[in-house]
């Protein structure tokens, strides 16, 4: 029994030392108006960023792994009238190619 408890403790400690995986990104609002960015899509309204026109903001997207083909995020942006002006889905590999830079352009609706 003692060996089981020690094993569980060691496994828990090992997992907690690994930490969260994340992908650093920078959002850039290239529209002519303020937008609200939803890094996980509008279905996750608690996670959002508000950027004025021309503004940038750094962020970290939590990811499950670093596989280039793994889907990471569906980034959506809406204007002040709650109209979708931007929508793109990204994999780790795509974010790597973009060097983590997500440029929000009005009318870019690739989702």
N, C-alpha and C positions, 0 to 999 in steps of 0.2 A: 504494500500500500504506500509506504514511504517513497519507494522508487517511482511509483506512478505520479505522486504529487510533485516530486522533484522534476520529473520529465515534463509535466504540464507547465510548471513554472518556467523551466528553461525554454520551452517552445514559445510561451507567451512573451518572454523577455526577448527572444530572438526576433519575433515578428514585430514587436514594438520598436526595435532598433532600426528596422529597415526604413521606416518612415513612409510618408505619402509620396507617390510619384506625381509630378506635375510638369506641365508644359508652359514655359514662360511665353506670354504674348503681349503685344502692344496693340491696342485698338486706336485707330485714327479716324476721326469723323471728317470725311471729305465732302460732306453735304453742306448746303448753305443754311442749315437750321440745326437746332438742338435735337439730339436723338437719344432714345433710351435703348441700350444694348442689352440683350438677353443672351449671355454666353451659352446657356443650355436650352435656348428656345423659350418662347412665351409660356410654355407649359410649366416652367419653373420661375414664376414671377418673383420669388424671394431673392433670386440672384440676378441683379441687374446693375448696369452702370449708366449714368447719365453724362453725356458729353456735349459740350457746346460745339458749334461749328468751328472746325479747324483744330480742335483739342485732341490730345492723345492721353491715353491712360495705360499704365502697365498692369498686368494681371497674371495670375497663374491658374491654368486650367488643370484640375485634378484629373489624372488618367489612371487606368487600370494597369497598363503596361506601356512599353515603349516601341512595340511592333509598329513599323511604318504603315501597315495596312489597317491598323485599329482605328475605328471611328472614334473621334475625340469629342466633337461638339457640333451643334447646329446653332450657329450664331444668327440671331435675328435682331433687327433694329426697327423701331417705330418712331414716327415723328410725334409732335405734341397732340395731333389729332388721332393718335393710336392707329395710324395707317402703316402697314409694313413697307419700308423703303429699301430694306436689305435683308437677304437671307442666303446663307452659305453653310454647307456642311463640310467639315474638315476631318482629315485623318492625321495621325502623327506625322506621316511622311509629307503631307501637303504643308503642314505648319513648319516643318523643317525647311522645305524648299522656300517658303515665304520668310524664313528667319523669324517666325513668330509674329510677323506684322499682318494685322487684319485691317484692311482699309475699307471703311464703310462708305460706299458710293450709292447715291440715290438711284433706284431702278435696277440694282444688281440683285436679281431674284433667282438665284441658282438652286434653290431647294425644291 
